[in-house]
Amino acid sequence: MKKLHHRLLLLKPYDNMVEWSKSAIIPGLGKLSLYTVMKFFVQEISRESILNKAST
């Protein structure tokens, strides 16, 4: 996953989107950026713990 992310960062539109998401704040989540929320979500999905919590 990290290899893909690093390769995609070489593409200017993807890099711009990542930089924008680091400054975009989602209402209702305090001062967490969209990037932080998405990074956490992807990590939890890859660990499958969020799926286990949802099924219980």
N, C-alpha and C positions, 0 to 999 in steps of 0.2 A: 504494500500500500504506500509506503514512504517513497519507494522508487518511482511509482507512478506520479505522486504529488510533485516530486522534484523535477521530473521530466516535464510535467504540465506547466510548472512555474517558468519554464523557458518560453512559453507562449505568452505574448503580451496581454491578450484579452483575459486569460486565466489569472495571470499575475495581478492585473488591475482589479478583477473581481475579488481575489483574496485580500488585497490591500483595502478595498472598500468595505468588505465584510468585517475587517478588524476594527473599523470605526463606526459601523452601523450598530445602534443599540436597539434592542427589542423592548417595547413597552411591557411592563409587568415583570420583567426579569432583573430589575435593579440596574446595575451598571455593567451587566454582562453583554459582551458584543456577540453579534451573530456568528462570528468565527469561533469564539469560545464555545458557544452552545452547539454548533455543528461538529466541532472537533470532539467534544464530550460524547455527543450522540453516536458518532461513527465509532469511537473507541468502545462504547458500551455495547453496540450492536455486534462488533467483532468479538467481544468477550461473551456474548450471548446472555449476560446476566440480566439485561433489561427484558429480554424475552421470557426468562424464567420468572421474573417478578410480575410480569403482566399475566402470566398463566395461573398464578396462585391467588 
